């Protein structure tokens, strides 16, 4: 295959044409990329938590959950697409991946907004701590109060926090899943 044979194609389509034959399906390629990037996001979160010593807040933990789902789901969708599973099944998996990634993107946007003080965050990890109630429930209230605040940024790169980067990359991955979904639905039956 020459370079001229892939000219005029969208970048994902051109990359798929250069891939080994088993990975040429848009669904397989997209699902594997999504699984790999989501796994990278999880590993990156662990790196910042355990190596750089930036403890995650409750919203940080919530942003991880969809990535925990996207890794095995992406691998399952890739396997189904590579194994010539019914088109509706592959399409449903890609749609589920897109929704999963949009979920973490939404949490990331919310968290970034809390960090920028655009709106209030959850009461257990942002805003002022005004009262712990009466003395009888003081210990219980202290145990329920998060020490790691959701409205304080401990790391920014190029003006964005980790929550902002999660939102951006998750939207891109959701777009990739949507692109693969549209290609899967257009594929001849």
C-alpha positions as CSV (number, residue, x, y, z in Angstrom):
1,X,0.0,0.0,0.0
2,X,1.4,3.4,-0.9
3,X,1.1,6.6,0.9
4,X,-1.1,8.0,-1.9
5,X,-3.7,5.3,-1.3
6,X,-4.4,6.7,2.1
7,X,-4.5,10.3,1.1
8,X,-7.8,12.0,1.3
9,X,-9.0,9.8,4.2
10,X,-9.6,11.0,7.7
11,X,-6.6,10.5,10.0
12,X,-8.3,7.6,11.9
13,X,-9.2,5.9,8.6
14,X,-5.7,6.3,7.3
15,X,-4.1,4.9,10.4
16,X,-6.5,1.9,10.3
17,X,-5.5,1.1,6.7
18,X,-1.8,1.0,7.8
19,X,-2.6,-1.3,10.8
20,X,-2.1,-5.0,10.7
21,X,-5.1,-6.8,9.1
22,X,-6.5,-8.0,12.5
23,X,-6.8,-4.4,13.7
24,X,-8.2,-2.8,10.6
25,X,-11.8,-2.7,11.9
26,X,-12.6,0.8,13.2
27,X,-14.3,-0.8,16.2
28,X,-11.3,-2.9,17.1
29,X,-8.8,0.0,16.8
30,X,-11.0,2.5,18.7
31,X,-11.9,0.1,21.5
32,X,-8.2,-0.9,22.0
33,X,-7.2,2.8,22.0
34,X,-9.9,3.6,24.5
35,X,-8.9,0.7,26.7
36,X,-5.2,1.7,26.6
37,X,-5.8,5.4,27.3
38,X,-8.2,4.6,30.1
39,X,-5.7,2.2,31.6
40,X,-3.1,5.0,31.2
41,X,-5.4,7.5,33.0
42,X,-5.8,5.1,35.9
43,X,-2.0,4.5,36.1
44,X,-1.4,8.2,35.9
45,X,-3.9,8.8,38.8
46,X,-2.0,6.2,40.8
47,X,1.3,7.8,39.9
48,X,0.1,11.2,41.2
49,X,-1.4,9.6,44.3
50,X,1.5,7.3,45.3
51,X,4.6,8.7,43.7
52,X,4.0,12.5,43.6
53,X,2.0,12.2,46.8
54,X,-1.0,14.2,45.7
55,X,-3.9,12.6,47.5
56,X,-7.2,12.3,45.5
57,X,-10.4,14.0,46.7
58,X,-13.8,12.3,46.5
59,X,-14.4,13.7,43.0
60,X,-11.1,12.4,41.8
61,X,-12.1,8.9,42.9
62,X,-15.5,9.3,41.1
63,X,-13.7,10.3,37.9
64,X,-11.8,7.0,38.0
65,X,-14.8,4.7,38.1
66,X,-15.8,5.1,34.4
67,X,-12.2,4.4,33.4
68,X,-12.3,1.2,35.5
69,X,-15.3,0.3,33.4
70,X,-13.8,1.4,30.0
71,X,-10.8,-0.8,30.2
72,X,-12.5,-4.2,30.3
73,X,-15.4,-3.0,28.2
74,X,-13.0,-1.7,25.5
75,X,-11.2,-5.0,25.5
76,X,-14.5,-6.9,25.2
77,X,-15.7,-4.7,22.4
78,X,-12.4,-5.1,20.5
79,X,-12.6,-8.9,21.0
80,X,-16.2,-9.0,19.8
81,X,-15.4,-6.9,16.8
82,X,-12.3,-8.9,15.9
83,X,-14.3,-12.1,16.3
84,X,-17.0,-10.9,13.9
85,X,-19.7,-10.6,16.5
86,X,-23.1,-9.3,15.3
87,X,-22.9,-5.7,14.3
88,X,-25.6,-4.6,16.8
89,X,-23.5,-6.1,19.7
90,X,-20.4,-4.2,18.6
91,X,-22.4,-1.0,18.1
92,X,-24.0,-1.4,21.6
93,X,-20.5,-1.8,23.1
94,X,-19.2,1.3,21.4
95,X,-22.2,3.3,22.5
96,X,-21.7,2.1,26.1
97,X,-18.0,3.1,25.8
98,X,-19.0,6.6,24.5
99,X,-21.5,7.0,27.4
100,X,-19.0,5.8,30.0
101,X,-16.4,8.3,28.7
102,X,-18.9,11.1,28.6
103,X,-19.7,10.3,32.2
104,X,-16.2,10.8,33.4
105,X,-15.8,13.9,31.2
106,X,-18.9,15.3,32.9
107,X,-17.5,14.6,36.3
108,X,-14.2,16.2,35.2
109,X,-16.0,19.3,34.0
110,X,-17.9,19.6,37.3
111,X,-14.8,19.0,39.3
112,X,-12.8,21.6,37.3
113,X,-15.7,24.1,37.8
114,X,-15.5,23.5,41.6
115,X,-11.8,24.1,41.5
116,X,-12.3,27.4,39.6
117,X,-15.0,28.3,42.1
118,X,-17.6,28.5,39.3
119,X,-20.1,26.5,41.3
120,X,-20.1,24.8,44.7
121,X,-18.9,21.3,45.1
122,X,-20.1,18.5,47.3
123,X,-20.4,19.6,51.0
124,X,-18.1,16.8,52.2
125,X,-15.1,18.1,50.3
126,X,-15.6,21.8,49.4
127,X,-16.8,25.0,50.9
128,X,-16.3,26.2,54.4
129,X,-16.5,24.0,57.4
130,X,-18.8,25.9,59.5
131,X,-20.0,23.6,62.2
132,X,-19.6,20.0,63.3
133,X,-23.0,20.0,65.1
134,X,-23.5,19.2,68.7
135,X,-20.9,17.6,70.9
136,X,-22.7,14.2,70.8
137,X,-22.1,13.8,67.1
138,X,-18.8,15.6,66.9
139,X,-16.7,12.4,66.3
140,X,-19.2,11.2,63.7
141,X,-19.1,14.5,61.8
142,X,-15.3,14.6,61.9
143,X,-15.1,11.1,60.5
144,X,-17.4,12.1,57.6
145,X,-15.5,15.2,56.7
146,X,-13.0,14.8,54.0
147,X,-9.5,16.2,54.6
148,X,-8.7,16.3,50.9
149,X,-10.6,19.2,49.5
150,X,-12.3,19.1,46.0
151,X,-12.1,22.9,45.6
152,X,-8.3,23.2,46.0
153,X,-5.9,22.3,43.1
154,X,-2.7,20.7,44.1
155,X,-1.3,20.4,40.5
156,X,-1.8,22.4,37.4
157,X,-0.1,22.1,34.0
158,X,-0.6,24.8,31.4
159,X,-3.4,26.2,33.5
160,X,-5.4,23.0,33.7
161,X,-5.8,20.7,36.6
162,X,-5.9,16.9,36.3
163,X,-9.7,17.1,36.3
164,X,-9.6,19.4,33.3
165,X,-7.3,17.1,31.4
166,X,-9.5,14.1,32.3
167,X,-12.5,16.0,30.8
168,X,-10.6,16.9,27.6
169,X,-9.2,13.4,27.0
170,X,-12.4,11.7,27.9
171,X,-14.4,13.8,25.4
172,X,-11.8,13.0,22.7
173,X,-12.1,9.2,23.5
174,X,-15.9,9.5,23.5
175,X,-15.7,11.1,20.0
176,X,-13.4,8.2,18.9
177,X,-16.0,5.7,20.1
178,X,-18.8,7.7,18.3
179,X,-16.7,7.7,15.1
180,X,-16.2,3.9,15.3
181,X,-19.9,3.5,16.1
182,X,-20.9,5.5,13.0
183,X,-18.5,3.4,10.9
184,X,-19.8,0.2,12.4
185,X,-23.4,1.2,11.7
186,X,-22.6,2.1,8.1
187,X,-20.7,-1.1,7.4
188,X,-22.5,-3.4,5.0
189,X,-24.7,-6.0,6.8
